Amino acid sequence: MIHSGKSVIQLGVIGLGGRGRSLLKELLAMDDVSVTAVCDVYDDRLQMGLTIAKQAGSPAEGYSDYKAMLERDDLQGVIIATTWNTHAEIAIAAMKAGKYAGIEVGGAASLEECWELVRTSEETGLPCMLLENCCYGRDELAVLNMVKQGLFGELIHCQCGYQHDLRDEVAMGEENRHNRFHNYLHRNGELYPIHGLGPISKCLDINRGNRLLSLTSMSSKARGIRHWVNENLGEEHPLAKLEFAQGDIVTTMIKCARGETIQLIHDTTLPRPYSRAGRVQGTKGLWMEDNNSIHIEGRSPAHRWESFDSYREQYEHPIWKHYLKDGVREGHGGIDYLVLRAFAESIKYGTDTPIDVYDTAVWMAITVLSEQSIQLGSAPMNIPDFTKGKWIKRSPGPDSRYTLEKVDNTLFG
């Protein structure tokens, strides 16, 4: 059953590592959200979460077992910020317990867990939302607005990725109880596809008139972590003896049902500045994130780039127009607040979430499919249609200020 008509919604937060505590603070600052339960298997993290809630004037009850927390009937939803490999099982349990599930980003370990997310959401009528904050990035939303207005013409090719120097975070993950360490040690694939793929999928109408059809992945050798360990911890350090499975650069090519292609890059274990490598290209021009550039045929100087800044101002998405007036919050440049508001307001008004269970399942599935492709020598892999054919003619999502299916200024009146 979907809850509605709540002036203040009650949420629980499961997982109180650095990311979970950051999301907890964002939620506690919202006037119409009350966090009444927090959970973590590590007592020190649980105590930190309880302290944060108490200091915010919203004392919460603490749990070491998420199943016990889900037995409460006063929670309308839960935020799941645990290790990647537990996201799906907790979200499934949450929906079965009658609660909206908000999953922090991360890839899947199996296709079956993705299907189970979909089946459970369909059977219970409860939404499951991947909390992809980059879908609400200022540049990404301006580009989405431009796509919807046809500025790029018919889209042909997109690029995206996660390019972020995480060598110290991965190498010290065992010591700091960070889930990336064991994933990088034992897995080799597109482990973190969603920051790039989420916004691009919305530009390409994925699951609503289009779908991700197939992929092939290729991985480079793995040298970055070991080099960092040798340089910073010494050649005799135990970490220097480990063989990490995760290649330094993983490249995935995806074909869409309408014919577009997507290039997805995972690049986190070599020295580099941060980038999500955004590129949206169509018959009338293209935008590129890395040089903050745009070229629109007939508008830009021939064969020359223009700065994206003036275009962003002209095509500012209404979400960000109002956000800038109201005051941008902390948390990855303000996008953490926006994605949490999207989740909270879906609960408050009893609607589906703007990133729904079909988006969640297919974005997460890219990880396990890329692993399989690499294991089979970059073999093509079919991407499941989690909508079971409904993508061909799905109705628009709910009218919400945070919708990612359309740009409607009237929603902000």
Kinemage of the C-alpha trace (Angstrom):
@kinemage 1
@onewidth
@group {chain A} dominant
@subgroup {mainchain}
@vectorlist {calphas} color= white
{ca met a 1} P 0.000 0.000 0.000
{ca ile a 2} L 1.266 3.491 -0.873
{ca his a 3} L 0.972 6.003 1.947
{ca ser a 4} L -0.374 9.471 1.222
{ca gly a 5} L -1.635 12.573 2.954
{ca lys a 6} L 1.239 12.780 5.421
{ca ser a 7} L 2.277 16.260 6.534
{ca val a 8} L 5.412 14.752 8.123
{ca ile a 9} L 6.797 11.448 6.910
{ca gln a 10} L 8.825 9.083 9.063
{ca leu a 11} L 11.918 7.455 7.632
{ca gly a 12} L 14.610 5.064 8.773
{ca val a 13} L 18.257 5.041 7.676
{ca ile a 14} L 20.053 1.699 7.298
{ca gly a 15} L 23.832 1.958 7.023
{ca leu a 16} L 25.677 4.700 8.886
{ca gly a 17} L 29.077 4.831 7.276
{ca gly a 18} L 30.265 8.148 5.895
{ca arg a 19} L 27.653 8.188 3.145
{ca gly a 20} L 24.792 7.126 5.385
{ca arg a 21} L 25.596 9.760 7.988
{ca ser a 22} L 25.756 12.444 5.302
{ca leu a 23} L 22.305 11.492 4.013
{ca leu a 24} L 20.998 11.347 7.570
{ca lys a 25} L 22.051 14.950 8.171
{ca glu a 26} L 20.303 16.077 4.970
{ca leu a 27} L 17.070 14.370 6.000
{ca leu a 28} L 17.150 15.751 9.534
{ca ala a 29} L 17.265 19.298 8.131
{ca met a 30} L 13.923 18.821 6.329
{ca asp a 31} L 10.884 20.187 8.135
{ca asp a 32} L 8.530 17.520 6.801
{ca val a 33} L 10.785 14.520 7.470
{ca ser a 34} L 11.324 12.771 10.775
{ca val a 35} L 14.027 10.113 11.081
{ca thr a 36} L 12.869 7.893 13.915
{ca ala a 37} L 15.064 4.832 13.381
{ca val a 38} L 18.698 4.231 12.390
{ca cys a 39} L 20.556 0.976 11.891
{ca asp a 40} L 24.098 -0.305 11.466
{ca val a 41} L 25.865 -3.583 12.243
{ca tyr a 42} L 28.848 -1.657 13.649
{ca asp a 43} L 28.081 -0.215 17.076
{ca asp a 44} L 30.417 2.770 16.739
{ca arg a 45} L 28.681 3.870 13.566
{ca leu a 46} L 25.274 3.272 15.106
{ca gln a 47} L 26.198 5.473 18.061
{ca met a 48} L 27.385 8.217 15.708
{ca gly a 49} L 24.062 8.091 13.895
{ca leu a 50} L 22.107 8.271 17.144
{ca thr a 51} L 24.197 11.260 18.239
{ca ile a 52} L 23.577 13.085 14.952
{ca ala a 53} L 19.827 12.564 15.283
{ca lys a 54} L 19.794 13.653 18.921
{ca gln a 55} L 21.787 16.799 18.185
{ca ala a 56} L 19.282 17.673 15.458
{ca gly a 57} L 16.451 17.448 17.981
{ca ser a 58} L 15.066 14.235 16.494
{ca pro a 59} L 15.981 11.344 18.789
{ca ala a 60} L 15.904 8.050 16.907
{ca glu a 61} L 15.820 4.447 18.031
{ca gly a 62} L 18.890 2.403 17.139
{ca tyr a 63} L 19.014 -1.083 15.646
{ca ser a 64} L 21.795 -3.509 14.784
{ca asp a 65} L 19.433 -5.700 12.739
{ca tyr a 66} L 17.608 -4.087 9.836
{ca lys a 67} L 14.915 -6.785 9.922
{ca ala a 68} L 13.920 -5.717 13.425
{ca met a 69} L 13.754 -2.098 12.302
{ca leu a 70} L 11.546 -2.982 9.341
{ca glu a 71} L 8.985 -4.506 11.712
{ca arg a 72} L 8.008 -0.986 12.806
{ca asp a 73} L 4.714 0.095 11.282
{ca asp a 74} L 5.340 3.841 11.696
{ca leu a 75} L 8.016 4.083 8.997
{ca gln a 76} L 6.877 5.027 5.497
{ca gly a 77} L 10.270 4.543 3.879
{ca val a 78} L 13.914 3.646 4.425
{ca ile a 79} L 17.200 4.908 3.041
{ca ile a 80} L 19.641 2.039 2.378
{ca ala a 81} L 23.299 3.083 2.461
{ca thr a 82} L 24.940 -0.225 3.342
{ca thr a 83} L 27.557 -2.198 1.393
{ca trp a 84} L 26.754 -2.647 -2.307
{ca asn a 85} L 26.099 -6.376 -2.103
{ca thr a 86} L 23.358 -5.925 0.510
{ca his a 87} L 21.374 -3.120 -1.167
{ca ala a 88} L 18.960 -5.351 -3.054
{ca glu a 89} L 18.168 -7.789 -0.260
{ca ile a 90} L 17.390 -4.956 2.173
{ca ala a 91} L 15.282 -3.086 -0.406
{ca ile a 92} L 13.289 -6.253 -1.095
{ca ala a 93} L 12.688 -6.768 2.617
{ca ala a 94} L 11.672 -3.115 3.003
{ca met a 95} L 9.062 -3.288 0.251
{ca lys a 96} L 7.675 -6.533 1.663
{ca ala a 97} L 7.385 -4.707 4.998
{ca gly a 98} L 5.249 -2.003 3.352
{ca lys a 99} L 7.892 0.692 2.959
{ca tyr a 100} L 9.317 2.757 0.108
{ca ala a 101} L 12.914 1.715 -0.567
{ca gly a 102} L 15.593 4.282 -1.392
{ca ile a 103} L 18.865 2.623 -2.430
{ca glu a 104} L 22.218 4.374 -2.414
{ca val a 105} L 23.998 3.849 -5.747
{ca gly a 106} L 25.978 0.726 -6.563
{ca gly a 107} L 25.920 -2.104 -9.075
{ca ala a 108} L 24.326 -5.525 -8.740
{ca ala a 109} L 26.090 -8.844 -8.193
{ca ser a 110} L 23.440 -10.914 -10.002
{ca leu a 111} L 20.603 -10.480 -12.465
{ca glu a 112} L 18.307 -12.422 -10.171
{ca glu a 113} L 18.435 -9.747 -7.480
{ca cys a 114} L 17.472 -7.140 -10.091
{ca trp a 115} L 14.496 -9.238 -11.195
{ca glu a 116} L 13.510 -9.777 -7.564
{ca leu a 117} L 13.508 -6.016 -6.985
{ca val a 118} L 11.110 -5.623 -9.911
{ca arg a 119} L 8.870 -8.518 -8.889
{ca thr a 120} L 8.644 -7.315 -5.307
{ca ser a 121} L 7.819 -3.743 -6.303
{ca glu a 122} L 5.125 -4.949 -8.716
{ca glu a 123} L 3.620 -7.330 -6.164
{ca thr a 124} L 3.616 -4.911 -3.233
{ca gly a 125} L 2.873 -1.699 -5.146
{ca leu a 126} L 5.788 -0.064 -3.317
{ca pro a 127} L 8.384 1.942 -5.256
{ca cys a 128} L 12.102 1.269 -5.202
{ca met a 129} L 14.263 4.269 -6.089
{ca leu a 130} L 17.969 4.279 -6.771
{ca leu a 131} L 19.134 7.528 -5.164
{ca glu a 132} L 21.126 8.725 -8.162
{ca asn a 133} L 21.965 12.285 -7.160
{ca cys a 134} L 23.724 13.079 -10.460
{ca cys a 135} L 20.364 12.974 -12.240
{ca tyr a 136} L 19.759 16.266 -10.408
{ca gly a 137} L 23.088 17.890 -11.284
{ca arg a 138} L 22.771 21.446 -12.537
{ca asp a 139} L 24.542 20.791 -15.842
{ca glu a 140} L 22.793 17.455 -16.350
{ca leu a 141} L 19.347 18.989 -15.851
{ca ala a 142} L 20.131 21.901 -18.174
{ca val a 143} L 21.241 19.417 -20.831
{ca leu a 144} L 18.064 17.378 -20.242
{ca asn a 145} L 16.035 20.546 -20.779
{ca met a 146} L 17.908 21.198 -24.028
{ca val a 147} L 17.322 17.609 -25.183
{ca lys a 148} L 13.586 17.901 -24.497
{ca gln a 149} L 13.477 21.162 -26.468
{ca gly a 150} L 15.212 19.521 -29.431
{ca leu a 151} L 18.346 21.669 -29.386
{ca phe a 152} L 20.585 18.698 -30.220
{ca gly a 153} L 18.214 17.268 -32.825
{ca glu a 154} L 17.845 13.501 -32.863
{ca leu a 155} L 20.284 11.943 -30.388
{ca ile a 156} L 22.854 9.578 -31.877
{ca his a 157} L 25.607 8.940 -29.320
{ca cys a 158} L 26.273 9.629 -25.647
{ca gln a 159} L 29.246 9.150 -23.368
{ca cys a 160} L 29.434 9.053 -19.593
{ca gly a 161} L 31.291 7.447 -16.768
{ca tyr a 162} L 32.838 7.617 -13.360
{ca gln a 163} L 36.373 8.992 -13.521
{ca his a 164} L 37.608 9.653 -10.002
{ca asp a 165} L 40.976 8.986 -8.378
{ca leu a 166} L 40.021 6.631 -5.535
{ca arg a 167} L 43.349 4.877 -5.052
{ca asp a 168} L 43.723 5.765 -1.386
{ca glu a 169} L 40.070 5.021 -0.622
{ca val a 170} L 40.214 1.602 -2.269
{ca ala a 171} L 43.636 0.649 -0.892
{ca met a 172} L 42.697 1.596 2.669
{ca gly a 173} L 39.200 0.154 2.393
{ca glu a 174} L 39.813 -2.876 4.615
{ca glu a 175} L 41.129 -0.675 7.403
{ca asn a 176} L 38.342 1.889 7.010
{ca arg a 177} L 35.565 -0.677 6.442
{ca his a 178} L 34.841 0.650 2.973
{ca asn a 179} L 33.000 -1.730 0.664
{ca arg a 180} L 34.965 -0.850 -2.478
{ca phe a 181} L 38.066 -2.750 -1.308
{ca his a 182} L 36.669 -6.270 -1.595
{ca asn a 183} L 34.797 -5.504 -4.797
{ca tyr a 184} L 37.994 -4.272 -6.471
{ca leu a 185} L 39.967 -7.201 -5.095
{ca his a 186} L 37.629 -9.890 -6.440
{ca arg a 187} L 35.569 -8.378 -9.285
{ca asn a 188} L 36.418 -6.910 -12.697
{ca gly a 189} L 33.768 -4.895 -14.457
{ca glu a 190} L 31.829 -1.649 -14.627
{ca leu a 191} L 31.422 -1.517 -10.848
{ca tyr a 192} L 29.908 1.964 -10.595
{ca pro a 193} L 27.915 2.716 -13.758
{ca ile a 194} L 25.110 4.824 -12.409
{ca his a 195} L 26.507 8.349 -11.908
{ca gly a 196} L 27.035 8.602 -15.642
{ca leu a 197} L 24.359 6.267 -16.967
{ca gly a 198} L 21.499 7.689 -14.888
{ca pro a 199} L 21.364 11.177 -16.426
{ca ile a 200} L 22.130 9.850 -19.913
{ca ser a 201} L 19.294 7.316 -19.634
{ca lys a 202} L 16.833 10.113 -18.916
{ca cys a 203} L 18.032 11.992 -22.002
{ca leu a 204} L 17.481 8.839 -24.086
{ca asp a 205} L 14.009 7.977 -22.704
{ca ile a 206} L 15.225 4.623 -21.364
{ca asn a 207} L 12.294 2.480 -20.153
{ca arg a 208} L 9.824 4.982 -21.650
{ca gly a 209} L 10.015 4.600 -25.429
{ca asn a 210} L 13.545 3.226 -25.542
{ca arg a 211} L 15.612 0.638 -23.733
{ca leu a 212} L 19.168 -0.578 -23.198
{ca leu a 213} L 19.532 -3.535 -25.557
{ca ser a 214} L 23.017 -5.054 -25.302
{ca leu a 215} L 26.551 -4.319 -24.123
{ca thr a 216} L 30.127 -5.373 -24.492
{ca ser a 217} L 32.896 -4.529 -22.003
{ca met a 218} L 36.686 -4.533 -22.082
{ca ser a 219} L 39.083 -4.139 -19.165
{ca ser a 220} L 42.678 -2.989 -19.036
{ca lys a 221} L 45.278 -4.541 -16.765
{ca ala a 222} L 45.280 -3.615 -13.055
{ca arg a 223} L 48.315 -1.636 -11.912
{ca gly a 224} L 47.083 1.575 -10.273
{ca ile a 225} L 46.397 0.348 -6.733
{ca arg a 226} L 49.663 -1.574 -6.446
{ca his a 227} L 51.630 1.415 -7.732
{ca trp a 228} L 49.937 3.683 -5.193
{ca val a 229} L 50.653 1.218 -2.365
{ca asn a 230} L 54.322 0.880 -3.345
{ca glu a 231} L 54.757 4.650 -3.496
{ca asn a 232} L 52.847 5.491 -0.317
{ca leu a 233} L 53.050 2.442 1.964
{ca gly a 234} L 56.167 0.680 0.714
{ca glu a 235} L 56.904 -2.419 -1.329
{ca glu a 236} L 56.896 -4.613 1.792
{ca his a 237} L 53.399 -3.605 2.864
{ca pro a 238} L 50.938 -6.557 2.810
{ca leu a 239} L 48.716 -4.674 0.343
{ca ala a 240} L 51.595 -4.614 -2.148
{ca lys a 241} L 51.351 -8.422 -2.410
{ca leu a 242} L 47.681 -8.428 -3.427
{ca glu a 243} L 46.501 -8.954 -6.980
{ca phe a 244} L 43.478 -6.733 -7.580
{ca ala a 245} L 41.048 -8.095 -10.165
{ca gln a 246} L 39.539 -4.742 -11.134
{ca gly a 247} L 41.154 -3.310 -14.257
{ca asp a 248} L 42.278 0.309 -14.108
{ca ile a 249} L 40.104 1.272 -17.092
{ca val a 250} L 36.882 -0.530 -17.978
{ca thr a 251} L 35.151 0.534 -21.199
{ca thr a 252} L 31.582 -0.541 -21.931
{ca met a 253} L 29.641 0.036 -25.124
{ca ile a 254} L 25.843 -0.115 -24.954
{ca lys a 255} L 23.383 -0.277 -27.851
{ca cys a 256} L 19.868 1.121 -27.426
{ca ala a 257} L 16.670 -0.147 -29.033
{ca arg a 258} L 16.228 3.096 -31.014
{ca gly a 259} L 19.757 2.801 -32.392
{ca glu a 260} L 21.740 5.159 -30.145
{ca thr a 261} L 25.078 4.092 -28.660
{ca ile a 262} L 26.489 4.845 -25.205
{ca gln a 263} L 30.149 4.665 -24.187
{ca leu a 264} L 30.615 4.134 -20.458
{ca ile a 265} L 33.997 4.504 -18.716
{ca his a 266} L 35.062 3.339 -15.248
{ca asp a 267} L 38.398 4.953 -14.316
{ca thr a 268} L 39.154 5.160 -10.591
{ca thr a 269} L 42.597 3.691 -9.919
{ca leu a 270} L 44.917 6.012 -11.844
{ca pro a 271} L 45.843 9.663 -11.184
{ca arg a 272} L 43.309 12.009 -12.773
{ca pro a 273} L 40.919 14.906 -12.037
{ca tyr a 274} L 37.277 14.090 -11.369
{ca ser a 275} L 34.886 13.816 -14.313
{ca arg a 276} L 31.668 12.053 -15.262
{ca ala a 277} L 32.736 12.355 -18.920
{ca gly a 278} L 29.358 13.571 -20.097
{ca arg a 279} L 28.708 13.890 -23.825
{ca val a 280} L 25.356 14.197 -25.578
{ca gln a 281} L 25.524 14.281 -29.371
{ca gly a 282} L 22.796 14.549 -31.985
{ca thr a 283} L 22.105 15.615 -35.544
{ca lys a 284} L 22.287 19.317 -34.627
{ca gly a 285} L 25.243 19.433 -32.246
{ca leu a 286} L 26.742 18.236 -29.003
{ca trp a 287} L 27.624 19.059 -25.393
{ca met a 288} L 30.807 17.893 -23.672
{ca glu a 289} L 31.380 18.081 -19.940
{ca asp a 290} L 35.173 17.892 -19.806
{ca asn a 291} L 35.806 21.158 -21.615
{ca asn a 292} L 32.503 22.779 -20.539
{ca ser a 293} L 31.757 23.105 -24.225
{ca ile a 294} L 28.883 23.018 -26.651
{ca his a 295} L 28.496 23.278 -30.399
{ca ile a 296} L 25.108 23.818 -32.049
{ca glu a 297} L 25.026 23.863 -35.841
{ca gly a 298} L 23.770 27.173 -37.238
{ca arg a 299} L 24.201 28.863 -33.870
{ca ser a 300} L 27.815 28.282 -32.863
{ca pro a 301} L 30.730 29.537 -34.988
{ca ala a 302} L 31.514 26.973 -37.670
{ca his a 303} L 33.736 24.124 -36.412
{ca arg a 304} L 34.313 25.895 -33.085
{ca trp a 305} L 33.309 25.314 -29.494
{ca glu a 306} L 31.342 27.723 -27.320
{ca ser a 307} L 31.324 27.862 -23.536
{ca phe a 308} L 28.398 25.997 -22.031
{ca asp a 309} L 27.910 28.699 -19.373
{ca ser a 310} L 25.563 30.954 -21.365
{ca tyr a 311} L 23.536 27.967 -22.573
{ca arg a 312} L 23.126 26.696 -19.035
{ca glu a 313} L 21.822 30.102 -18.011
{ca gln a 314} L 19.364 30.186 -20.917
{ca tyr a 315} L 18.191 26.584 -20.471
{ca glu a 316} L 18.389 26.377 -16.670
{ca his a 317} L 16.034 23.636 -15.538
{ca pro a 318} L 13.165 24.909 -13.356
{ca ile a 319} L 14.345 22.641 -10.547
{ca trp a 320} L 17.588 24.605 -10.364
{ca lys a 321} L 15.957 27.991 -10.995
{ca his a 322} L 13.937 27.542 -7.822
{ca tyr a 323} L 16.743 25.827 -5.949
{ca leu a 324} L 19.106 28.746 -6.538
{ca lys a 325} L 16.472 31.170 -5.248
{ca asp a 326} L 15.729 29.090 -2.154
{ca gly a 327} L 19.393 28.416 -1.340
{ca val a 328} L 21.506 25.467 -2.423
{ca arg a 329} L 22.264 22.970 0.358
{ca glu a 330} L 25.447 21.093 1.108
{ca gly a 331} L 26.099 17.594 -0.148
{ca his a 332} L 27.865 17.104 -3.499
{ca gly a 333} L 27.053 20.621 -4.622
{ca gly a 334} L 23.436 20.396 -3.529
{ca ile a 335} L 22.357 17.334 -5.465
{ca asp a 336} L 22.084 15.070 -2.392
{ca tyr a 337} L 19.285 17.283 -1.094
{ca leu a 338} L 17.439 17.226 -4.424
{ca val a 339} L 17.436 13.447 -4.804
{ca leu a 340} L 16.305 12.990 -1.203
{ca arg a 341} L 13.515 15.537 -1.738
{ca ala a 342} L 12.426 13.583 -4.810
{ca phe a 343} L 12.217 10.436 -2.670
{ca ala a 344} L 10.537 12.141 0.299
{ca glu a 345} L 7.917 13.948 -1.766
{ca ser a 346} L 7.005 10.733 -3.573
{ca ile a 347} L 6.187 9.226 -0.180
{ca lys a 348} L 4.436 12.367 1.000
{ca tyr a 349} L 2.088 12.493 -1.988
{ca gly a 350} L 1.732 8.746 -2.484
{ca thr a 351} L 3.213 8.569 -5.994
{ca asp a 352} L 5.800 6.503 -7.774
{ca thr a 353} L 9.366 7.793 -7.601
{ca pro a 354} L 10.961 9.708 -10.526
{ca ile a 355} L 13.655 7.032 -10.726
{ca asp a 356} L 11.538 3.896 -10.585
{ca val a 357} L 12.212 0.221 -10.007
{ca tyr a 358} L 12.781 -0.449 -13.729
{ca asp a 359} L 15.445 2.264 -13.875
{ca thr a 360} L 16.958 0.916 -10.671
{ca ala a 361} L 17.105 -2.670 -11.937
{ca val a 362} L 18.579 -1.990 -15.380
{ca trp a 363} L 21.197 0.492 -14.175
{ca met a 364} L 22.339 -1.897 -11.446
{ca ala a 365} L 22.381 -4.827 -13.894
{ca ile a 366} L 25.081 -3.186 -16.015
{ca thr a 367} L 27.686 -4.160 -13.412
{ca val a 368} L 27.123 -7.911 -13.477
{ca leu a 369} L 26.635 -7.941 -17.261
{ca ser a 370} L 29.927 -6.118 -17.811
{ca glu a 371} L 31.685 -8.624 -15.541
{ca gln a 372} L 30.275 -11.477 -17.602
{ca ser a 373} L 31.246 -9.798 -20.880
{ca ile a 374} L 34.854 -9.320 -19.715
{ca gln a 375} L 35.058 -12.910 -18.462
{ca leu a 376} L 33.951 -14.103 -21.905
{ca gly a 377} L 36.475 -12.046 -23.847
{ca ser a 378} L 34.300 -8.959 -24.337
{ca ala a 379} L 31.376 -11.015 -25.595
{ca pro a 380} L 28.107 -9.173 -26.270
{ca met a 381} L 25.568 -9.540 -23.461
{ca asn a 382} L 21.825 -9.071 -23.770
{ca ile a 383} L 20.422 -6.563 -21.268
{ca pro a 384} L 17.144 -7.809 -19.783
{ca asp a 385} L 13.949 -5.902 -20.428
{ca phe a 386} L 12.800 -5.486 -16.843
{ca thr a 387} L 9.624 -3.729 -18.029
{ca lys a 388} L 8.629 -6.887 -19.972
{ca gly a 389} L 7.703 -4.905 -23.041
{ca lys a 390} L 6.014 -1.991 -21.315
{ca trp a 391} L 8.879 0.336 -22.337
{ca ile a 392} L 7.460 0.524 -25.866
{ca lys a 393} L 4.498 2.607 -24.755
{ca arg a 394} L 4.651 3.445 -21.067
{ca ser a 395} L 2.571 6.256 -19.655
{ca pro a 396} L 4.488 9.280 -18.337
{ca gly a 397} L 5.564 9.197 -14.727
{ca pro a 398} L 3.712 11.131 -12.039
{ca asp a 399} L 3.479 14.914 -12.195
{ca ser a 400} L 6.126 15.951 -9.717
{ca arg a 401} L 8.509 18.872 -9.402
{ca tyr a 402} L 11.268 16.292 -9.458
{ca thr a 403} L 10.171 14.394 -12.553
{ca leu a 404} L 12.932 13.479 -14.996
{ca glu a 405} L 10.626 12.571 -17.872
{ca lys a 406} L 9.624 16.093 -18.886
{ca val a 407} L 10.287 19.740 -18.162
{ca asp a 408} L 7.159 21.506 -16.932
{ca asn a 409} L 7.394 25.014 -15.477
{ca thr a 410} L 3.775 24.852 -14.311
{ca leu a 411} L 4.761 22.318 -11.650
{ca phe a 412} L 6.635 25.121 -9.877
{ca gly a 413} L 3.809 27.662 -9.694
